Amino acid sequence: MVETALVDWSRLQFALTAAYHWIFVPLTLGLAIIMATMETIYVVKGDEFWKKTAKFWMKLFAINFAVGIATGIILEFEFGTNWSNYSWFVGDIFGAPLAIEGIFAFFMEATFFAVMFFGWEKVSKRFHLASTWFTAIGAAISALWILVANSWMQNPVGMEFNPDTVRHEMVDFWAVVFNPVAISKFFHAVFSGWMTGSIFVIGISSWYLLRGRETRFALASIRVAAIVGIIGTIAVMFSGDSSGVQMAKYQPMKLAAAEGLEEGGTEAPFSVVPGVEVPGALSFLATHDTEGYVPGIDNIIDGYTTPDGEVHPSAEEKIERGKLAIDAFKQYRELCDTDPEAAAEARALLDENIDYFGYGYIDSTEELVPPVNLIYWAFRIMVGLGGFLFLLIVVVLWAERCRRLVGMRWLLWLAIAAIPMVYIAGQAGWIVAEVGRQPWVIEGLLPTKAAVSSVSVESVQTTFWLFVAIFTLFLAIEVRILLKAIKHGPMIDNE
């Protein structure tokens, strides 16, 4: 078995890259909708003010978009460099949505981006507007295919294991695409991007109001961004509810860890914070029934039977059946050319226990419990900040519509402070999603220690610190360019 240090450093490097990449993705998704909406108003009204407003936010979008591409490319390369066993084992499935994203979605996004950014005076207003919307749609489609790939890791469907090639192979493309986890995750990620873009625009516009600059521009931007943010946040709540139901169904350990629930049951309480619980709320969130059964960590490890008679074996039994599957696989490979009859028996035993194949690499049931405290608090940070930010957007929109916002300096400062908050909420959400499924790279199918490449720990450590330096430099450059553009402003005369 591989060194623990190699697994830890490989995971840390991938987490670093993913965390940096997710700084840029939600802003791309959110700003795209906001600037497209502003340009639509320009085309409908014919008011040059809205053209200049859209162009300013488009400039910030372009800066963020460019840096996001760099981190995204590195992220995909890491599947081959640090996780080659994973790439070999499921590359036929995982590679398909990533290829579609690169060939179709990203190509579409990049093509129309060029028209959008450079074509203001070269194409008609309507064609330019279409290019802006296609850029926004392309960004969402790009996110869709990446999230299809990620969701397959959370809930592997539409595949079969081929012992002859030692690979999982796709047998149902549409099952992978319409994976219920993928649908929930797509809407949750995209609409959280709307929320991020909304807070970003509101915060920057608030800075202009505090400085007494670009008042009409700032108020108009806040109005559009707040409406987009409210719609996005409400949609995040609904998609989050759907994600909770999917988590309870396909990843019960993640849900139990997010709630710190050791012993489950019916009418399971929701823990607001340690010591403060809402009876039956977790059951309702997980099953839409206050009397629904939710297993706890101990139940999942020890095995449990649901009230409707569905039996879930213990972790020990899964590990034993996993080892049985691995032994059967080895026997099949050894005997398939020399003893077809014995090979067929081994293959039958493998097929009977294939669902537990990944558990054969687990040495202790303790490995199956993710870091509970981290996931528990990350979930509460995500939900708590999300609720606060939604309230903030509503109050800001109310104040703007009542013509009170300019004089409410405390609210303007709070809106600026909300910019880092929305990023913290987004990162916390991904901690729940990704750390919560540990030790699995693919839920129940392939643990992290069986997925890493055969490389030295030293090489991963070296590239980790190299990436820290490069990504920090990228972020510093983007922030500097953004601040310079913001300080310069849209240069629209106040009215």
DALIN-V500327 format. One record per pair of residues at least 24 apart in sequence whose C-alpha atoms are under 7 Angstrom apart, sorted by the first residue. I is the first residue (numbers start at 1). J is the second residue. D is the distance in Angstrom with one decimal. If there is no record, write none. Layout:
I|J|D, I|J|D
This chain:
2|449|6.5, 5|457|6.7, 6|457|5.0, 7|448|6.8, 7|449|5.8, 7|452|6.6, 9|460|6.4, 9|461|6.5, 10|82|6.3, 10|460|6.4, 13|464|5.3, 17|71|6.8, 17|75|6.0, 18|75|6.6, 19|427|6.7, 20|471|7.0, 21|68|6.1, 21|71|5.3, 21|72|6.0, 23|423|6.8, 24|64|6.0, 24|68|5.1, 25|68|6.5, 26|192|6.9, 26|193|3.9, 26|196|6.1, 27|193|5.9, 27|196|5.8, 27|197|5.1, 28|61|6.2, 28|64|6.8, 28|65|6.2, 29|136|6.9, 29|139|6.3, 29|140|6.6, 29|190|6.5, 29|193|5.2, 29|194|6.4, 30|193|4.7, 30|194|3.9, 30|195|6.7, 30|196|6.1, 30|197|4.0, 30|198|6.7, 31|61|6.2, 31|197|5.0, 32|136|4.9, 33|136|6.1, 34|224|6.9, 34|225|6.2, 34|228|7.0, 36|132|5.8, 36|133|5.7, 39|129|6.5, 40|129|6.7, 43|125|6.7, 52|490|6.9, 53|217|6.6, 53|490|6.9, 56|490|5.5, 60|482|6.4, 63|478|6.8, 64|478|6.9, 67|474|6.8, 81|453|6.8, 82|452|5.8, 82|453|5.0, 83|451|5.6, 83|452|4.3, 83|453|5.0, 84|451|7.0, 84|452|6.2, 84|453|4.9, 85|451|4.7, 85|452|5.8, 85|453|5.9, 86|451|4.5, 86|452|6.8, 88|167|6.8, 89|166|6.7, 89|167|4.6, 89|168|6.0, 90|167|6.0, 90|168|5.1, 90|169|6.9, 92|169|5.7, 92|170|6.5, 93|169|6.2, 93|170|5.4, 94|149|5.6, 97|145|5.2, 97|146|6.6, 97|148|6.7, 97|149|5.9, 98|145|6.3, 98|146|6.1, 98|149|6.9, 101|142|5.3, 101|145|5.5, 101|146|6.9, 105|138|5.4, 105|141|5.7, 105|142|4.9, 106|138|6.7, 106|142|5.9, 108|138|5.9, 109|134|6.9, 109|135|4.8, 109|138|4.5, 109|139|6.0, 140|190|6.7, 144|186|5.7, 147|182|6.1, 147|185|6.8, 147|186|6.1, 148|177|6.0, 148|182|5.1, 151|181|5.7, 151|182|4.9, 152|176|6.6, 153|441|6.6, 153|442|4.4, 153|443|6.1, 154|442|6.1, 154|443|5.3, 155|181|6.9, 155|250|6.5, 155|443|6.2, 163|329|6.9, 181|243|6.9, 181|246|6.2, 184|239|5.5, 184|242|6.0, 184|243|5.5, 185|243|6.8, 187|239|6.1, 188|236|5.2, 188|239|5.2, 188|240|6.3, 191|232|4.7, 191|233|6.7, 191|235|6.3, 191|236|5.7, 192|232|6.5, 192|233|6.7, 192|236|6.0, 194|228|6.5, 194|229|5.8, 194|232|5.3, 195|229|4.6, 195|232|5.6, 195|233|5.9, 196|422|5.9, 198|225|4.6, 198|226|5.9, 198|228|6.5, 198|229|4.9, 199|418|6.7, 199|419|5.9, 200|419|5.6, 201|225|6.3, 202|415|6.5, 203|415|4.8, 203|416|4.1, 203|419|6.3, 204|416|6.6, 206|412|5.0, 206|415|6.7, 206|416|6.6, 207|416|6.9, 209|406|6.2, 210|409|6.9, 214|492|6.3, 214|493|6.7, 214|494|5.5, 215|494|5.9, 216|494|5.7, 216|495|6.3, 219|400|6.9, 223|397|6.3, 226|393|5.7, 226|397|6.0, 229|393|7.0, 230|390|6.7, 230|393|6.9, 233|390|6.4, 241|285|6.7, 244|285|6.5, 244|286|5.7, 245|285|6.8, 245|286|4.7, 245|287|6.1, 248|286|5.5, 252|295|7.0, 253|297|6.3, 253|300|7.0, 254|436|4.8, 254|437|5.8, 256|296|5.3, 256|297|5.8, 257|370|6.9, 257|372|4.9, 257|375|6.4, 257|376|6.3, 258|372|6.7, 258|375|5.2, 258|376|4.3, 258|379|6.3, 259|376|5.8, 260|372|6.2, 260|376|6.2, 261|296|5.0, 261|297|6.2, 262|296|4.6, 262|297|4.7, 262|298|5.4, 263|295|6.9, 263|296|4.4, 263|297|6.4, 263|298|5.8, 263|299|6.3, 264|294|5.4, 264|295|4.3, 264|296|4.1, 264|299|6.8, 265|293|5.1, 265|294|5.4, 265|295|5.9, 266|291|5.0, 266|292|5.2, 266|293|4.2, 266|294|6.3, 267|291|4.5, 267|292|6.2, 267|293|7.0, 268|294|6.4, 301|365|6.9, 315|365|6.2, 316|365|6.8, 318|356|5.8, 318|359|6.1, 319|359|4.7, 319|360|5.2, 319|362|6.6, 320|360|6.8, 321|353|6.0, 321|356|6.1, 322|353|6.7, 322|356|4.6, 322|357|4.3, 322|358|6.2, 322|359|4.8, 322|360|3.8, 323|360|4.1, 325|349|6.9, 325|350|4.8, 325|353|5.4, 325|354|6.0, 325|357|5.6, 326|357|6.3, 326|360|6.6, 356|444|7.0, 357|445|6.4, 358|444|6.0, 358|445|4.4, 358|446|4.8, 358|447|6.4, 359|444|6.9, 367|439|6.5, 368|439|6.0, 370|435|6.9, 370|436|5.9, 370|437|6.9, 370|438|5.4, 370|439|6.8, 375|431|6.8, 375|432|5.3, 375|436|6.3, 378|428|4.8, 378|429|6.8, 378|431|6.6, 378|432|6.3, 379|428|6.6, 379|429|6.5, 379|432|6.2, 381|425|6.3, 381|428|6.6, 382|425|4.4, 382|426|6.8, 382|428|5.5, 382|429|5.7, 385|421|6.8, 385|425|6.0, 386|425|6.6
